[in-house]
Amino acid sequence: MSMQKHGSCLCGAVRVTAVFKSNKVGVCHCGMCRKWGGGPLMTVDCEPGVAFEGREHIAAFASSAWAERAFCRHCGSHLYYRLKDGDELILSLGLFDELDDLVLDHQIFIDKKPGFYSFANRTHTMTEAEVFAKFAPE
C-alpha cells in the first residue's frame, strides 16, 4: 500500500511530494536524532523518486560515515535521513499535514530512549546493536 503525500518545511521554501512505502511510522531514539530535534525523530520510508521543489534551500550534514541528514537552510526544518550508499530517503513526518491514515509501527535505538517518555502503542523495537548489525556497513 503506497500513498502519495505532499508537504513542506516550516517556512515553505522547500516543498516535497513523496510516495510512502506504507502507512507505517517509525521512531528513532538515538542520541543524534534527539540532539538534532530535541526529541525522538518520527519518520516515514518513501519510494525512490521523492520530488523536492526549492532544492537550493536544502542543506545536508554528514552525521556519520554512512548517512546524512538534510534540513531547510532557512527555517531549519528536518527534511530527511539518507544512507549515503543508496537513494532511499527516510522523510521527517513533520513535513506532512494529512497523517490520520498512519500507524506507529516501529522504534529503533529503543535502548537509548530516555526514561522520561514512552509511547503507549505496542510496536516492533530494535536496540542500537540490532540496528548496526542490520544496516551499518561492515
C-alpha positions as CSV (number, residue, x, y, z in Angstrom):
1,M,0.0,0.0,0.0
2,S,1.8,3.2,-1.1
3,M,0.4,6.7,-0.7
4,Q,1.4,9.9,-2.4
5,K,1.7,12.8,0.1
6,H,2.6,16.5,-0.2
7,G,4.4,18.6,2.4
8,S,6.7,21.4,3.1
9,C,9.2,22.8,5.6
10,L,8.0,25.4,8.2
11,C,8.8,28.4,6.0
12,G,7.6,26.9,2.7
13,A,10.9,27.3,0.9
14,V,11.1,23.5,0.4
15,R,8.1,21.5,-0.9
16,V,8.1,17.8,-1.2
17,T,6.0,15.2,-3.0
18,A,6.6,11.6,-1.9
19,V,5.1,8.2,-2.1
20,F,5.1,6.5,1.2
21,K,6.0,2.8,1.1
22,S,3.3,2.1,3.6
23,N,1.2,3.7,6.3
24,K,3.8,2.7,9.0
25,V,5.6,5.4,11.0
26,G,9.0,4.7,12.6
27,V,10.6,6.5,15.5
28,C,14.3,6.8,16.2
29,H,15.5,7.4,19.8
30,C,19.3,7.6,19.0
31,G,21.3,10.4,20.6
32,M,21.9,12.1,17.2
33,C,18.2,12.2,16.4
34,R,17.3,13.5,19.8
35,K,20.1,16.1,19.7
36,W,19.0,17.1,16.1
37,G,15.4,17.7,17.0
38,G,15.1,17.8,20.8
39,G,13.3,14.5,20.9
40,P,12.7,11.3,19.0
41,L,12.5,11.6,15.2
42,M,9.3,10.3,13.6
43,T,9.8,9.2,10.0
44,V,8.2,7.5,7.0
45,D,10.0,5.3,4.4
46,C,9.5,6.6,0.9
47,E,9.7,5.1,-2.5
48,P,12.6,6.3,-4.7
49,G,11.9,9.5,-6.7
50,V,11.0,11.9,-3.9
51,A,10.4,15.2,-5.6
52,F,11.6,18.5,-4.0
53,E,10.8,22.0,-5.1
54,G,13.3,24.5,-3.7
55,R,16.3,22.2,-3.7
56,E,18.6,25.3,-3.5
57,H,17.2,25.7,0.1
58,I,18.3,22.3,1.2
59,A,21.5,21.7,3.2
60,A,22.9,18.3,4.1
61,F,25.1,17.3,7.1
62,A,27.2,14.1,7.1
63,S,26.2,12.9,10.5
64,S,28.2,9.7,10.2
65,A,30.4,7.8,7.8
66,W,27.4,6.2,6.2
67,A,24.5,8.7,6.5
68,E,23.4,12.3,6.1
69,R,20.6,14.4,7.4
70,A,19.1,17.2,5.4
71,F,17.3,20.4,6.5
72,C,15.9,23.7,5.2
73,R,18.7,26.2,5.3
74,H,16.2,29.0,6.2
75,C,13.9,27.6,8.9
76,G,15.9,24.5,9.9
77,S,13.0,22.1,9.4
78,H,14.3,18.5,9.3
79,L,13.7,17.0,5.8
80,Y,15.3,13.6,5.6
81,Y,17.8,11.0,6.7
82,R,19.6,9.2,3.9
83,L,22.2,6.3,3.8
84,K,25.0,7.6,1.6
85,D,25.2,4.3,-0.4
86,G,21.6,4.5,-1.6
87,D,18.9,6.8,-2.9
88,E,16.2,5.9,-0.4
89,L,15.1,8.8,1.7
90,I,13.5,8.5,5.1
91,L,11.5,11.6,5.5
92,S,10.6,13.6,8.6
93,L,6.9,13.0,9.4
94,G,6.6,16.7,10.4
95,L,6.7,17.8,6.8
96,F,3.3,16.4,6.0
97,D,-0.2,17.6,7.1
98,E,-2.5,14.7,6.4
99,L,-1.4,11.9,8.7
100,D,-4.6,10.4,10.0
101,D,-4.2,7.2,8.0
102,L,-0.8,6.3,9.5
103,V,0.2,3.9,12.3
104,L,3.1,4.0,14.7
105,D,4.8,0.7,13.8
106,H,8.4,0.5,14.9
107,Q,11.0,2.1,17.2
108,I,14.8,1.9,16.8
109,F,17.6,2.6,19.3
110,I,15.0,1.7,22.0
111,D,17.8,1.1,24.5
112,K,18.9,4.7,24.0
113,K,15.4,6.2,24.8
114,P,15.5,8.3,27.9
115,G,13.2,7.0,30.7
116,F,11.1,10.2,31.0
117,Y,8.9,9.4,28.0
118,S,7.2,6.3,26.5
119,F,4.7,5.7,23.7
120,A,1.6,3.8,24.6
121,N,1.5,2.0,21.3
122,R,2.9,-1.6,21.1
123,T,5.5,-1.6,18.3
124,H,8.4,-3.6,16.9
125,T,11.6,-2.4,18.6
126,M,15.3,-2.7,17.8
127,T,18.3,-1.9,20.0
128,E,21.4,0.0,18.9
129,A,23.3,-3.3,18.4
130,E,20.4,-4.7,16.3
131,V,20.2,-1.6,14.1
132,F,24.0,-1.6,13.5
133,A,24.0,-5.3,12.8
134,K,21.3,-4.9,10.2
135,F,22.1,-1.6,8.5
136,A,25.7,-0.4,9.2
137,P,28.3,-1.1,6.6
138,E,31.0,-3.6,7.6
